[in-house]
Amino acid sequence: MKICIVTAGLLPVPDVRGGAIERLMTLIADVNEKNKRLEITVLTQFNKNAVELQKKYRYTHFVNIKNWGGLYYKLAWKIRGALKRMLKKDFYDLHIYEHRVKKFLLKHGHEYDLIINEGLQYDVLEKVAKKYGRNKLCAHLHCNQFATEHFEKIYGSVITVSDFIRKQYAESSNLSERRMLTVFNGIDLEKIQIEMTPEEKKSLRKELGLKEDDFIMIFCGRLVAQKGIKETISALSEMKEKKIKLLILGSSNFGLGDQGEFPRIIKKMIDENRDKIRFTGFVPNDQIYKYLSISDVGLVPSVYNDPCPLSMIEMIASGLPTIATRAGGLPEIGTKKTTIFIHIDSFQKDFIESVQMLYKDETLIRDMKKNAQSRSVFFDKDRFYCDFVKTLSFLEGERYVNN
């Protein structure tokens, strides 16, 4: 089966600069080298380091698109925004990546059984759908989205990363349920379950200014408001236990550096609580396991309907008990045996009670760790790949069935 994966062009594949979607696409390409069930073409942002890694793939082909930067990039976005406001229409051709994606697919789209949108602004492929038919295009939804008539003129099928998103989309969709399918995300368990020696753990804790008997909670994610990091720090500041510490991994812009007002607010809060918090900034994907290994509890405090964050999957896979908000797809990742779920509307109270309960109960910690390790098997990369391939095969067959 020949497929074309279209990424947003913000980050490269392989995922040398991070990014959840880019990581998933890299995983698919990696497993496909072994299983060989797909012939894949990936449209992605040009990056020298990524291009070097692409050489190892035999069954995935990469179209690397250089995205203009600097003054042109800023000017194009301003002109594009002004035209959109005046004419109520978006001009994608002013964005060079989107222009070249559209141009490539209009020329080569007939070569693929399915074209899968992985985060690109959906309107960009409108002319592609008109040329080849909407049933050739599939949208892989990694975020909360409702259907619109315009969207469904472009995409004849959708894949969602959680049942929460699928049900939400279905509420406003005219698609057959057979064309709205869920494939839960997966990870490379071997890379997240690397064993660190006691000496290595001790050394890393010391490097971070943490003691051996500190109780470490870890947050992994972008420093954006919806991820709940502000609420977490606020709750932590009210806790009196000196041994409870928060370890924050992440940046505001996928490893590209902190930008905007919100990260500055968070950094100010961190400075005000520097005795309780350690902040690493962006950490490459292949190094995250080290920080999970020295932690006691994983935090997924999202204050919106988070679809299916890889960070929670990685925490569970590393054997960490987790505290997460009961929102979006989070209850589909953790279970009551692996995760303490708290409510957004009583965040601070629930959070403090949950942390203190785990801090004081070693037996509970031990049981939740055991259950987390058992649960992690479901998120294995081979299960994810097989489900993804089966779903694409089914949808490709459905192309020839009328609505």
N, C-alpha and C positions, 0 to 999 in steps of 0.2 A: 504494500500500500504506500503510495506516494503522498506525502503531506507537506504543506508549507506552513511554518510557524512564523507569525509576524509579531515581533516584540515592539514595545513602545519607542525604542531608540534612545532611552534615557541612560541605559547602562548596557554593557556588552555581555555577550554569551560566547564562551564560558564566563562564569560569574566572578571575574577577577576583581570587580569593584563592588561586590555584594549585590543585594536586591533579591527579594523573595521569589518573584516570578522568574528572574534569570537563573536562580539556583534550581528551581524546578525544571526549567528547560535543559539546563546542564545535566541534571540527573537523568532525564529521559534520554538524552543523547548518550550518556555513559552506559546505561543499561541496554540500550539498543545495540551498542557495539557487541554485546554478548548474545542477545536474543535475535537480532537482525530481522525483526518483524515489520519494520518501517524503513522507508527511504525518506529521509528528512532534509528539508531545506529550511534554514533559519535566516530570516532577515533581521539584522542586528546592527547596533552602533559599532563603528570601527574603533578598535583599540589595539595597539601594538602587542601588548601582552596577551590579549585574548587571541589574536591572530596566530601567535606562536603556539598556543595550546590547541588551536583548531586543527593543526597538522596531524594530530594523533587519530582523528576520526575518519573512518572509512565509509560509514553509512549515514553520516550527517554532513551536508554541504552548507557552507556559510556564505551569505551575501553581505559583505561588510560595507556599510554606508557611512561615509564621512559626513558628519553634521557640522555645518559651518558655525563658528562661534564668534566671539568678540563683538565688535560694533555692529556687524551685519545682523547677528542673532538678536541683539537687543532692539535694533531698529525694525527688523522684520516683525517681531512680536508686537511692537507699538503700532505699526501700520496695520497689522492684522487685527488687533483689538479695535482700532478706530473704525476700520471698514465693517467689522462685525456689528459694532454698535449702530453705525449709520444705515447699513443695508440689511441688517438682520440675517446675515449669511456669513459662514466662516470660509476663509480663504486659505486652505491647507497648503496650496502650492507655494505660499510664502515661507513655509517651513521646509527646508531642503530635504530633511529625512522623510517626511510624509510624502512630499512630491515624488521622491525617487522610489519609495515603496509602491505607490500607486502606479507609477510608470512601469516598474518591473512586473507587477502582477497583471496589468493590462496586456503585457506582451507575453508573459509566461504562465499565466494562470491556468491555461488549458492543460498544462503538463501535470497537474496535481489532482488527486482524488478529493482532497479537502484542503481548504485554506483556513487556518485557525488563528483568530485574533487573540493575542496574549497581552492585552493592555494598551494597544494603540487606540487613539481617539476613534470611535467607531465609524464616524461619518467619512473618514478618509477612504474607506473601501466601498463607498456607494456606487461609483462607476464600475468597479470590479463586479459587484453583484448584478448590476444591470447587464453586463456583458455575458456573464457565465451563469446567472441565476442564483438566487439567494440560498438555495439548498447546497451549494458548493461551499458556502461560508458558514463557519461555526465561531461563536464567541465563547471563549473560556472566561467565565466571570469570576474574578478574584475579589470582588467588592460587592457591596449592596447595590442592587439596581432593580428598577421596575421596568417593565416592557413598555415600549411606545410603538405606535403604528410605523413610524419612520424607522426605528431600530429593526423591526421585524420584516421590513422590506429589504433589509440588507442581509440579515442573518436568519437562516432557516433552521438553526438548531443552537442550543446553548449547553455548555457544560459548566456546572457550578462546583465550588470547592466545599460546600456544605449543604445539607438539606434545608437549613434556614434560608439561604440565598435562593435555592430552587423554589421553595414554597412562596417566598416573597415575590420572586419574578413571576411565578405562575398566576398570582392574584390578578395581574394586569395583562396577561399574555393570551394571545389567540392561537399559540402553537399547540400542537398535540403534545400530551404528556410524554409520549415516546421520544420527543425531540428536546426534552429538558431533563438532563441526567446529571447525577452527582458523582464526582470522582474525588474522594478525599485525598488530600496532599500526602506525600511521603517524604522520607529522608533517607540518607545513607547511614544506617544504624552503626555500621562499623566505624565511621568517622566521628560519631558523637559518643560512642561507648569505648573510646580508647582509655585504657587504664593508666592512671598516673601513680607513681610510687609515693609512699608517705613523705619521702624526702622532697620530691618535686612539689607536692601540695604545700608542704611547710615553707618551701622556698618562695612559692608564688604568693602565699599569704603574707609572708614577711615583706616581699617586694611591694605589696599593696598597703603595707602598714596595718595588717590585720593579725591578731593573735590567734594561737591555736584553738583557744576555747571560745572565740567569738562565734556567734550564731549569725550566719550570713544568709541574707535574702538577696536573690539576684533578679534584676530586671534587664531584659534584652529587647531593644527596639529603638525606633526613631523617637527623638524628643519632640513629639507633636502632641497637641492637647488631647486628642481622642484616645491616646494610649494610657492615660491615667497616671502619668508619672508625677504630675503636680499634686494630685490627691494623695498619692502614696507618700511623698515626702512630707506633706502636711500632717498625715496621720502618724508617720514615724516621729516627727518632732514632738508629738504629744506623749510618746512612750518614754517611760522612765528607765527601763532596763538598759544598762550601759553596754551589755554584751551583744545586743541586737544591732546588727549593721546592715546597711543596704549597699549592694554593689550594682552600679549602673553601667551597662554596656550599650553603646549606640551613639548616633549623631542625628542631626535634624534632616540630613539630606543624603542618606545612603552612602556614607563614607566620603562625600564631597566637601565636607566642612559645614559647620553650624551656620545657619542663615535665619534671619528673621528675629522678631521680638520674643517669641515664646521660648526658644532655647536660652536667651539671655535671662529671662525670668527664672528658668530652671537652674541655671548656673549660679544665680544669686541665692536661690534657696539652698543649693548644695553648699555654697560657701558659708551660709549661716548655720549649717548643720554638719560641718566638716569632720566633727568628731564621730559622727554616725554614718557618714556616706563616703564611698570611694567611687570615683567616676573615671572610666578608662577612655571614653570617647569611642570612636569606631574601632571594632575588632574584626579582622578578616574571618570569614566563615570557617576556615580550617583551624582556627585557634580558639573558637568559642568553647570547645569541649573542656579546655583547661580551667576556665572560670566556672563552668558548671560543676566540675569535679570537686572544687573546693567549697561549694555552696551547700547550704542545708535545706533551703526552700526556694522554689521558683515562683515568680510573681507574674501574673498576666492581668493587670488591673484595668483593662480597657473600659472606658466610660461611653462606649458606643457599641453597636452590634458588630463586633469584630468577626469577620467571616470564618477564617481558619488559619490563625497565625502559626507560622513554622516555629516560632520561639517556644510556644507551648508544647508542640510535638517534641522538640529537642529536649526540653526540660523533663518531660515524662520519659523519653527514651534514655536519658542519663540517670534515671532512677530517683529524680527529685519529687518529693511531695509538692503540690502546687496549690496556690491560692489564686482564684480567678473570679472575675465577675460573671454572673449568670446572664450572659448577653450573647446575641448572635449565635455563631457556631461553636462557641467555647464548650458548652455542655455536650457537644458531639465528640469532642476530643478527649476530655477528661471524664471520669466517672466519679461517683460518690466515694469510691475506694481509693482514688488517686488524687482527688482534688477537693478542696473546701471552696464551695461557691458562695460568693457574697453578693449583695444587692447594691446596685449603683446608687439608689436613693437613700441608702443608709451606709454608704461606703466606709466612712471613718470608723464608726462604731463596729461594724462587722469585721473590718480589716484588723483593727487592734485586737479584738477578741480572738480572731483566727490565729494571728501571729503568736499571741501569748499562749494559746492552747498548744500549739506545736512546740513552742519553746520549752514548755514545762512537761511535755509528755514524750519521752524517748520511745516508748512502746508504740505510740501512734505514728511517730516518724518512721520507725522501722517497718511497720505494717504497710504504710503508704508507699514506701520505697519499693517494697516487694511487689505490690500491686501495680506500681508504675512500670516496673521492668516487664511484667507480664503484658500490660496494655500496649507497650511499645511495639510488640511484634506486628500489630495491625498496621503500623505506619512504615513498614519496611519498603524499601525502594522497589523491590520486585513486585510486591502487591500493587503499588501505585502504578508502575509501568504496565502491568498486565491489565489492570482496570482501565487505564487510559487507552490502550490499544483496542481492547474489547469494545469500549464505548465508541471510538472512532470507526471501527469496523461496522458496528451497528448503525451509526449515523450515516455512513457512506452508503449502506444498503437502503436506508430510509430516503435517500436523495430521490429515488425513483418512485416513491409512494406519494400520491397527491395528498394535500392537507384535507 
